[in-house]
Each structure stands twice: as structure tokens, then as C-alpha cells.
């Protein structure tokens, strides 16, 4: 586990909007590292996002949300595998993630 302090039980105690915002935080960190051209750290941010997405998928029974989160995970995986490292693309991913949960979107905006 990359988030050594985080257990599945602790993650489940967070609301969905907080979980989405914490995943979004990893995407935002990736944006910062893209700007600094430290692509190894960008990959590390993506790996942490994968972990949080997986924990979120495991904690919810809402099948449509799970499906959308897994689609989002695929988008990040494409970025990760092909090392796209494009600031504009990263911001699109960030916005897509926030659009999955209205409360997260409203908190951010």
C-alpha cells in the first residue's frame, strides 16, 4: 500500500465526496509535477490515485458509480502507461473526476 496509514475500514468511514476529493488531490499533485517536469513523481501520483480509486470501488455498492470510477481509472491508466504528462489532459481528468459527484464538484468550486 502506498498510503501506509490508510486502511480499508478508515477509507470506508469517509463520505463519497471526501473520497472523490482525495483522489482529485492526487490528480492535482500530478499536475504540479507535470509543470515541474518531474515525470517520475507524476507516475507516483497516478499510482496513489489507483490505490484510492480501488479503495472507493471496494467501499460502495452503487454499480453505476463503480462503473464510472473504473472508466476513470482506465483514463488514468492510459496516462500512466503512455506517460502522456500533459497539463491540459490532466486538468480534463481532474474535471471528469469531480463531475462524478455533485457534492465534490460544489466543494471544489
N, C-alpha and C positions, 0 to 999 in steps of 0.2 A: 504494500500500500504506500502510495506517495504521501497521502495525508495521514501520517502515523498517529496523530491524536484523534482521528475521526473513526468512530465505529459505525456500523450499520444502524445500530439502535439509536445512537446520537443523531445521525443523519435523519432518521425517520421522525425524530421529535421536532424537526424544523418544518415550518409551513412550506407549501409548494412555492410560494412567491420568494421566500428566502432561499430555497434551494436553487431556483432559477437564477436569482441574483448572484449567488455564489459561483455558479457555472459561468455566468456572464462576466464575473470578475476575472476569471481565468482567461477568457477571450480578450478582455480589455488589457490584461497584462501582456498577452501575446502581441497586441497592437503596439504597446510601448516598446517591446523588444524588437519588433519589426522596424520601428522608427530608428532604433539604435543599431540596427543591422546585426543583432546577436541572435542568429537563427537557431542555434542550439537551445537557447532559453525559450525561443518561440515553441520549439518541439516539446520542451518540458511543460510549458503551459498547456499545450494540447493534450499531453498525457494526463495531466491533472484534471482537465476538463472531462476526458474519457472516464476517469475514475468517478467523478461526481455524477456524470450522466448515468453511469451504471448503477450507482447507489440510488439515484432517483427512480430509475426504471424498476428496481427491486422494491422500492418502498410504496409504489402506487398501483392500484388495481384498475385505474382508468385506461382502458385499452386504446382509446383514440389518442390520449396524451402519450402513452408509451410508444405508440407507432410514430408519432411526430418527433419525439425525443430521439428515437432510433434513426429516423431520417436525418435529423440534425447531426447526430453522431457520424453518420456517413459523410456528410458535408465536411466536417472537421477532419475525418479520416483522409479524405481526398487532399485537403490542405496539408495534412501531416505527411502523407506518403509522397506526394509530388513536390513538397516543400515550396508551395506557391508563395508564401511570405509576401503577400500584397496587402497593403494597408486598407485599400478600398474594399477588397474582398473580405477582409477581416471584419470591417465595420458592417458589411452586409450580414455576415454571420451573427454578429452581436445583435443587430436589429431583429433578425429572424428569431433568435432565441427569446428575446424579450416579448415578441409578438405571440409566443405560445401561452403566455399567462398575463391577463389584463392587469392584475394587481402589480406584478413585477414591472410591467411597462409603465404604469402610472407612478410607481415609486421612483423609477429612474427619471422619468420626465417630470 
